[in-house]
Amino acid sequence: MSKIAIIGAGITGVTTAFALRERGHKVTVFDRHRYAAMETSYANGGQLSASNAEVWNSWSTVRKGLGWLLHSNAPLLLSLKPSWHKYSWLTEFLVAITRYEKNSVETTRLAIEARRHLMRMAETASVDFDIETRGILHVYHDAKDFAQATRSNRLLQAGGLERRPVTAEEIRSIEPALTGTYHGGFYTPSDFSGDIHKFVTGLATYCARQGVRFLFGVEAEVTAQPGERIRVGWSAEPQGQATGLPLEEKFDAVVICAGVESRRLAATLGDRVNIYPVKGYSITVQLDAEQDQAAAPRVSLLDERAKIVTSRLGDDRFRVAGTAEINGTNRDIRADRVRPLVEWVERNFPRVSTRRVVPWSGLRPMMPDMMPRVGPGRRKGVFYNTGHGHLGWTLSAATAEMVAMQVGVAD
């Protein structure tokens, strides 16, 4: 049995803790917040979507992004304030366009594999996370976007995904609550959605019962010197824990699952993990009345033009998420970025009340090639499971298994 530290208690950290504990390791999870899943795993779009596995590194994405630059309510907002990290990341993003097809196929395969692992975790831990298994419906407003989606669909199919085109009439039959005029769509019956926060906190509770130690409310730092075990030190007493704990402890290995903080931690360990924080927004529409509940969709949606995704979370919540904001580690919730999400609901579901809407923003930890960083670092005992970008909820159960196997081999 090895003694393993995990930095970060979001979706990647907690699924990694589950996978390592299942293999018999002694696991400690560190997080600076008082509870699990308090950052990017708090209120995302909710989709577990192999159908959204196409990476963003394409000239089509670049052309759209350039067209959005001067519009504050556009799906993409790029701050032009000079930053070496930002511009070097964008340069690497462009270079990765040459791997667009390969990476899209690989991500699709990984997303399909992740479904099996996530459902097994949920069943083992008896986690209720408002799962909705009615598939995901992508809708397109014009022939041009639909034609591009048809080309992209070939890559998803090459990755093993069953996804079929649907007509405007079929869109209505799949989700009768959806209004508006559409050219066509694609429907993926095997995709699903759920509440990431409920899943992570439920899985963390189960892991704690199985012996995983969680130290919350601490700022953890990692030191890895040649010939020594991994040292993890922390700067505060963990929330809810007994006093008198040492402020440094030695481990056989560490797995960095720290979201946008992974880049800084990696640098201290001699590794380059070029994560950039790409901010996304969501709103949770409270469906208080029976009329609201009846008028809101049950099928998870993606509107290609608006770059908005939706999920139904139980009877009384409707999650709507979107936008990408490239503006450093800024976590501010901007009204001008939230308003398009509210207006989209009002336009597409006019009978749903938006009187009670809870806004949120989170920083997606994104690698320039859109591929997660999973595997060992330069120094013995250091591993990474981070950089999943907008697909952390979709991919984490698979990457947790991958890194857990690698840690076991290195032991």
N, C-alpha and C positions, 0 to 999 in steps of 0.2 A: 504493500500500500504506500503510495507516494503522497506527500503533503503538497497540495497545489493551492496557489493564490489566484484569484480572479479579480481584476480591477474593473468594476462597473457592474451594476445590477439592473441593466436594461434587458431587452429581449435577448441579445447575444450573450450577455453575462450569465443570466439565469438558465437559459437552455444549455450553456456550456457546463454550468454547475451540475445540472441534472445528468448530463451525459458522462461527466467525470465521476460523479458519485455512484452512478449505476455500474461503473467499471471498478468500483471498490476503492477509489481514492479518497483521501481526507481533504475536504475542500473548505476554503475560507473565501468569502466574497466581500470585497471592500466597495463602499460607495459613499460619496460625499453628501448625499441627501439622506433624509431621515427614513425614507421608504424606498422600495424598489420601483422602477419604472416611472421616475419623476421627470425625465427629460424627453428625448425623442420617442420613447416608448409610452408616452402618456396619452396622446389623443391624435394619432395619425388617421389616415383615411380608412383604415380597417380592412383593406383588401389583401387577401392572400392570393396573389394574381400571377400565375405563370403567363397569363395572356398579356401582362405588362412588362415582360422580361426583356424586350428589345432595349438595348443600351442606347443612350442619347447621342453617342458619337457618330453623327452622320451629317453630310452636307445639307440635307433637308432641315435638320434641327438648327444648324448654324444660320441658314437663310431665314427661317422663322424668327430666330432670336434677334437677328439684326433688325428685322422689321418691327420688333416689339420695343426696341431700345428707348424710344422717345415717348412711350405711353406708360404712365404710372399705374394704370389698371391692367396692364398686359400680364399674361401668365408668367413671363420672365422679367425680372428687374435686375439689371446689372449696375451696381455702383461704379462710376468711373474714377473714383478716388484712387490715386496710385497706391499699389501694394505689390511688392515683389512676389509674395506668396500667391496672390490672386492671379497675376499675369503669367507666372510660371505654370500654375495649375491649368490655366486656360490654354497655354501653349501645348502642354502635354495632352490635354483633351483633344485638341486638333490632330496631334500626331496619332492618337489612338483611333482616328477614323479609319485607318487602314485595317484595323482589327474588328471593325463594326460587325461584320457577319459572323465571324468566329465567336466573338464574345456574346452576341445575342443568342446563338445556338447553345453555347455552354451554359449561359444563365438560365435559359429555358429548361434544360435538363436538370439543373440544380434545383430550380423551383418545383419541378414535378416531384423530385426525390424528397424535397423538404416536406411536402404535404404528408407523406407517410409517417415521417418522424414526428411531426407536430401532432398529428392525430393520436399517435401512440403515447406521446407525452401527456396529452390532455386526458386520455382514457386512464393511464396509469395513475395520474395525480387527481383524477375526478374533478377537473377544472371546468367550471361553467363560464364561458366567455362570450355568450350571446352569438354563438355560431349561426350563420345563415348559409345554407347549402343550395341556394337557387341559381348558382352560377354568376358570371359577370358578363354584362352586356356593354359593348363598346358601340357608341353611336357617332355617325359622321354626317355633317350637314351638306356636303357637296361631293360631286364626283371626283374632284382632284384628291381630296383627303382620303376618300374611299379607295381610290386606285393606289395611293401610297400604302394604305393599310393592307391591301391585297398583296403588294410586294413584300411587305414586312411579315405577313402571315406565313409566307413560304419558309422564312427562317424559324418561326415558332413551330411549324410543322416538322421541320428538319430536327428540331430539338425534342420531338415526340409529343407535341401538344395537339389535342383534338379540339379544333375551333372552327366554327362554320359561319359562312356569310349569311346574313338575314336581310330580308327586304324591309321597307318601311312598314308594311302591313304586319310582318312578323314581329317587328319591334313592339308594336301595340299589343300583340297577343302575349309576348313574353313579359312586358311590364305595362299593364293597362293604365297605371297612374301617370305615365310619362306623357307630357304634352309637347307641342312643337312639331316642326317639319324636318324630316331627316331624309337623306338620300338612301342610306342603308346602314348596316351595322355588322358586327361580328359577335357571336355568342359562344362563350366557353362554359359549358355545363359543369365541368369538374372544378372550376375555381370556386372560392367561397370567401366569406368575410367574417369578422368578429372583432371584439374589443381587445386590443392588444394590452391595455393596462390591466384588465381583469385577468387575462391569461397569465401575464408575467407575475402579478401579485399572488395569484392562486398557485402557480408553479413554485414560486419562492417559498410559500407557506409549506407546501409539500416537501420541498428540499430540506427546509429547516427541520421538519419532523424526521427526516431520514438522516440527520446528523450534519448537514451543511451548516457552517457557521457564517452568519451575516453580521458584518460590522458596518453599521450605518452612521452617517454624520461624521465621517473622517476624510481627511485629505491624505490619500496614500501616495507614497513615492517608492520607486523600485530601484534597487541597486544590484547590478550583476557584475561581479569581479571574477576574472579567470581563477579557477581552482577553488572557488567558494560557492556555497549555496546562495540562492536568491534571497536578498534581504528586502523586506517590505517594512517601511516605517510610516507612521501616521501621526498627525499633528493635533488630534483632539480625542477625548474619550468618546467611544462609540455610543450613539444614542441607545438608550434602553439596556445597556450592558452594565455589568458590575464594574465598579471602580477598581483601580489597582492593576489593570492589565498592562503588560509591557507595551512600549511605544515602538518597538521593533521586533520582528519575528523572522525566522529563517524558513525558507520553503525549498522544496526540490525543483519546483517549476512555477512560472507565473504565466497567465494568459491575459493579455491586454484586450479588454472589451469595452473600452472607455469612450466610445463615440468620437466626438470631435476633439476630445482631450488625448486621444491615442497618438496623434502626431507629436505632441510635446513629450509624452512619456517615451515614445519610441526614440526620439532624439537623444534623450538622456541615456538610452541603452545602446546607442551606436547604430540605430536603424533609421532609415528614411521611409516613413509611411505618409505619403503626400495626400493626406485627407484635407478637403476644404469643407467648411460648414455652409451648406446650401439650405437656406431657411425655407420652410414651408408653413402654410397656415391651414387651420381647420376651424370649422364652427360645428357645434353640436346643437341642433335644433331640438328643443324640448317639445315633444308631442303630447301636450297635456290633455287635449280633448279627444273624444272618440272620432270626431270629424277629421282632426289632424292625423290621427293614426291611420284612418282609412285612406286619406289622400296621399300619404307619403309612400314611396316605392319600397318594395321588399327586395327586389332584385338589385344587386350591387351594380353601379353604373360607372362608365367613363365617357365623358363628353370630350371628344378629340379636339374640337375647336377651342373650347375654354380651358382644356387641360385640367378638368375637375373630375374627381372621383367621389363616389358616395357609398355609404354602407348603412344598413338598417341595424341598429343595435337594440335588440329587444323590441317591445311594443312602443316604448315611449321616448326613443332617441333616434335621431337621424343625423349621421355624421357626413359632412361635406368638406372636402379638402382639396387643396391645389396650390398653385403658384410655386415658383422657384426664385429665390432672392439671393443674389450673390453679393454679399455685403459684410463679409467677415463674421465675427462671433456676436453680432448684434441680435439680441433676443427680443427687441421691442415688438409689441403687437400694434401694428399701424392700422388705423381706421380705414385708410384708403386702399389697403390690401385685403381687409376683411370684407369691405362693402361689396365687392364683386361676387363673393361667395353667397352673401345674403340675397343679392339681386338675382343671382342664378336660380336660387330656390324659388323666389317669388315669381320669376318668369316661367319656370318649368313646372312648378307645383303651386299654382296660385291659391289653392284651397288650404294650403298648409300655413298655419300662423307662424310668423317669425317674431312674435312678441318676446319670446324668451330664447335667446341665442347666446351660447357661451363660446367666445373666441379663444384661440390658442395658437401659439407658434412654436416650432421646434427646429433644431438644426440637424439636417441630414448629414451624416459623416460620409462624404463622397470622395472616392478615388477618381483620378482623371479619366481612367478607362472604364469606370463604372463597375469594376470587378472587385469583390471584397478581398481583403488581405487576410488570408487564412494560412497559418503555418508558422514555422520556426523563424526566429530572428538570428542575428549573427552570433549572439552569445548563448552558451549552453543553458538550457532551462527556460529560455524566453520564447513565448509563442504569441501569435496575434489571431484574433477573430474579430475583425472590425472593418469599417469602410464599406458597409453594405448600401449606403446611399438611400434611395427611396424604396429599396426592397428588403430592408431589415426584417420586417414582419414576415415576408414571403420566404426568405432564404435561411434565416437563422437556425432553424431546427436541423437543417442539413449541415451547415458549416460547423455547428456545435459538435455533431458526430464526427466530422472530419478532423477537427482539431483535437478532440478527445482521443481519437485513435493515434494521432501523431504523438501526443504527450505520452501515451502508453508505450509506444515503440521506443521513444527516447529514454524512457525510464531505465 
